[in-house]
Amino acid sequence: MIHTRNLPFVTTLGIFVIAYALCVLQFPNMLSTRVIGNLLTDNAFLGIAAVGMTFVILSGGIDLSIGSVIAFTSVFVAVLVGSLGVHPLIAFAAVLVISTLFGSLMGAMIRYLGIPPFVVTLAGMFLARGAAYLISTESVPISHEMIDTIQGFYFRFPGGGRLTALAILMLLVFIIGAFIAGRTRFGANVYAIGGSQQSAELMGVPVGSTTVGIYALSGFLSGLAGIAYTLYTSSGYSLATVGVELDAIAAVVIGGTLLTGGVGLVAGTFIGILIQGLIQTYIVFDGTLSSWWTKIVIGILLFVFIVLQRGIIWYSNRRLAEGRLKEI
Amino acid sequence: MSDTNSLLEARGIGKAFLGITALDAVDFALERGEIHALLGENGAGKSTLIKILTGVYSRDHGTMRLDGAEVTPTSVAEAQGLGIGTVYQEVNLLENLTVAENLFLGRQPRRFGLIDRREMRSRSKALLERYGLDIDVDALLSSYSVAVRQLVAIARAVDLSGKVLVLDEPTASLDAHEVEMLFAVLRRLRQEGLGIIIITHFLNQVYAVADRVTVLRNGRLVGTRKLAELPRLELISMMLGRELQHITREHQAQEETIASTAEAPIRFSGYGKRGSVAPFDLDIRPGEVVGVAGLLGSGRTETAFLLFGIDHADSGTATVDNQQITLSSPEAAIASGFGFCPEERKTDGIIGDFSVADNIALAVQARQGWAKPISSREKAALAESFIKSLDIRPADPSRQMKFLSGGNQQKAILARWLATEPRLLILDEPTRGIDIGAHAEILKMIEKLCADGMSLVVISSELEELTAIAHRVIVLSDRKHIAELKGDQVTADNIMQAIAAPARTEAA
C-alpha cells in the first residue's frame, strides 16, 4: 500500500522507468553503463546543488542564488589555483567556507529580518554573480596536478562505463542528504517548518537555527557544486551556470517535492535529475532535435507534476471529508 | 508556598503591550491533581496569562514558581523542559508529518546519531494506548479527525512535560461524544497528579470537568473559586461584571403575523446539489429568523453556500418576488439582496490588514461595482454610524481589523452586510468563539434586525441560541433537510430528537 505522501515519488519513478524503457526501445545502445556513467558525470554539479535546493523547498523556501554561487565558486577557485598558484585543497576549503557563510547570512536575514526567501536569495543571486564578474570576466583555465588526478580517477563498470569522481561525489551527497532529511532531528525539523512554521515553533522546534542551517547547507552544496563544475570544465567562468537554480527547482519538483514545503524526498530529486539527464541523452542520440527540447519536455513535466500535486491534495482532502462523514 | 499541594504559582503577573496594560497584578495558583478552568470575556487577558506561563511572552512584573522553585521560561521549549506543556486551539500539530513524527518531534529516539524509526513507532503505539487510541502511527496526522489530533497533541504535551498541561479551547471543534472522550482523558490525567489548565467558552463543560475556576476581567483577577460552591449565575456575573440580562422570547406574538403572510417573497424549491445537500424547499418571509440545526458535517454550511451562490445548485429553483433568479456567484446573491457571514471568520470573513472602516465598506463597494469607488468621507460616515450603533470597540475606524477581539470582528462583519441593507442575511455560527457579553449583544441585534423586517437564516450548533431567536428551525442530518419545527415546537429537546431519529421524523 503506497502512502499518499509517497505517491509523487512513485509516479516520478514510474515515469523515469517507462521513459528509459521507451528510449532503449528506440536506441538499444542507451542501455549501457557508458550512458549511465556519462549521465551521472554530466549532471553531477546540478545534482549536488539540487540536494541543497530540496532542503530549502522542503522547508517552504526557495534559493535563487545557486547558479550565481556556482559561477562565483568556479571563478574563485580558478583564479586562486590557476592564476595565483594556491593549492586546490586550500582553495576548495576557502570557497566552501565562503559559500556556507553566504548561505547562513541569507538564512539569518530570512529568519530574523522576516524578509521572504525569494527576495533575499534574489539579492544573493545578483551579489554572487556580481562578485564573480569582479574577480574575472574572462574564462580562467585551471590546471594542477591534483586536479588532473581527480579528473582522471574513475571506477570502470563492466561494459566500459566510467563512474567518475564527480559522479561518486554526487551519489555521496545524495546518500548523505537522504540520511539528513530522513534520519536526523535537523531533517525532521526541516519537514516540520515546511508543514507550518508557526506550529513548529509552538512545538519547540528551533526554527531560527534550523532556517539558518538550511540555507547554510544550500550555500555549502552550491559551493561544492561549483567545485564539481570547475573540475568538470577545467575552468572558471563568471557567465556560466546562469539559471541552474531553475533546473535544480525543476528537478526537485519533478522529484515529487511539494513546492509549498513539508512533503518530499531527497531520493525523488535524484530521479528528477536522472529524468533531465535522460532527456538530454535522448536528444544526443537522436541527433536531429534541438537541445531546447530538453526545456520543453521539462516544462511539460513540471506542469504535469504541479497538476498531480494539486490532484493529490484534493483527493486526500476529499477522503478526509468522507471519513468525517462516516464518523458522524 | 505554604500549601504543599501547590504546583504552579504565579503572583502579581503584569504585562503591557505598547503601553497598554494587558495583565495587571494577576495571581494564579494551580494545584497538583486539579483541573482548573480559566475564564473571561475576550480581551480579559486569558491568552496573555497563558502565554506568559508557557514562555511565549516574557512578563513585566511578578514571580512564577513551579514546585516551589522560581522559574522564568523564555521559550515554549524551555517551558516544556520545565514541565509545562500546551495544546493550542488552532495551530496544533503538523499535518504533513505522521502521528509518530508529531509525537516525537524534537526528541526522537536515536541510535548512532540517527533517528530510530522502529523505536519511535513502538513508543508512539505504547503512548497512545494509554489514551485508548489504537491507530496507525505511521499514517499522516492529516488522515485523522480533529478529535484524534487533539488527543495526539495532549499525549505529546503530557509526555513531554508531565507536570502542567494547558489546554486552549480544546473542545471548540469537537462534537459531544468527542468532548466526553477528551474529558475522560483529562480526569485520568488529573488522577495521575497532573495540573490541568483549561480555557473554554462553554460553561457546561467547565462545570462538567473542572474543579476550580479563575476568572479574569479586563486584565485583572476577579477571583478563584471552587466550582462546587459557585452557582452558575454568580460565575457569569463574575465574568461579565454585571447581571446577565435574559434574552426573552418576545417574538411569540409576531409569529402569528408572519405565518399569516401567505406568500413568502424568497422561495427555494427542490433546491440542492448532489454530494452536498439533498434537494430542499425553503420559504423565507420578512421579519423571520429561520434557524438551521444539525451536527457538524450534516450539511449546514453547505446549505448556506448554496443559498449564497458559493456552491451551485444542480436542481430546483430560487425565486425572489416571484422572479426566478440564478445564484451563480456570491456577486449575484448580493445583487438579489442577500448577505452572508461565514463560519470561519478569520479565514473567510475579515481582511485582517484592512482597517475596520475598509472592512465595513467592502460589501457596499462590491454592490456598487468596483468602477465607482466609495469616497473616503462616505466610508468614514458609514464606519462611524455602525461603530456607534453596534458598539464596536475600540471605536476607531482606522484600527486594523486583526487587532480587534473576536466579538468585535463579528460585529464589524455584521456591519459590512447591514451596510448593504440586505433583505436576507445568512449567518453561519455567528457567536462561535466569542465571549458571553458580545454573544448576548449579537443575539439582541438579530432580534432587532428581524423586527425591522429583515429575513435571517441562522446556522448554529448551540441549541439554546437557536431556540431563543428562531421562529422556525430546519433540522439537517446526513446532508438532508429532515425536519422543520415551528412555533412551540422549537425546543432544544425537539431538535435533538429530530437529529437523533432522522428516519422516524421523515416518516412522520
Interface residues (C-beta under 8 A of the other chain):
Chain A: H3 T4 R5 F179 G182 R183 T184 R185 A188 N189 Y191 A192 G194 G195 S196 Q198 S199 A200 E201 L202 M203 G204 V205 P206 G262 V263 S316 R319 L320 G323 R324 L325 E327 I328
Chain B: S75 V76 A77 Q80 T86 Y88 V91 N92 L93 L94 E95 N96 L97 E101 N102 L105 G106 Q108 R110 G113 L114 I115 R117 D138 A139 L140 S142 S143 S145 R156 L160 D175 L295 L296 G297 S298
